[in-house]
């Protein structure tokens, strides 16, 4: 699990799952760029990790994403690992949603991953050393969790489909593309009161995941232990889909 000499970008990396992933990659020796819309939070998170830098990035803006990859290349020496973690998680029934709501979710959760994957892959190909792209999907890419997540589910189904096809395209360049599908994770972004209680009650392991439990799977996909995996989705849900 040695990532010494590798450079990783983690979008949405200032807190929650993103910061847990960034922490595991840094612990394994990677130099990490933490990208987040919240510039102050990104700086604070980077300060906690040895050798990490921050980049204020709205992944729905392609120009900002290209600047993010350029910064990693200029200041850290390239890009070897990309984790597309940035995303939004609104909960509202379709009948209460608007076209603008749908566009916002797709632009961040799906199009943002496309912008980052394209920019990172171009850099990885230029480096000629291969690379790792890890997309954070959701168990909702496979099965709906509850009413109110239709637009979120659409974005995550799309991200899973995008991951598989991109894996085909980039395999000749020795760039692997895999996904992690978390179930419920105990982070500030998933604190939904009664909904969380009802969701947790359905999990066979009777608890939400700790963010680090997603970070450890990301580390596996980022290192050589997963060298013959591409186009795969690892479900990390405490058995939720079994229920």
Protein Blocks (a to p, Z undefined) as FASTA:
>chain_A
ZZghiacddehklgcjllmmmmmmmmnopacddddfblmlmmmmmmmpghiacddddfkl
mklmmmmmmmmmmmnopafbdcdfbccdddddfklpcfklmmmmmmmmmmmmmmmmmmmm
mmmmmnonopaddddfbfklmocfbghilmmmmmmmmmmmmmmmmmmmmmmnopacdddd
ddddddfklmghjmmmmmmmmpmnlpacdfklmmmmmmmmmmmklmmgghiacddehhmm
mZZ
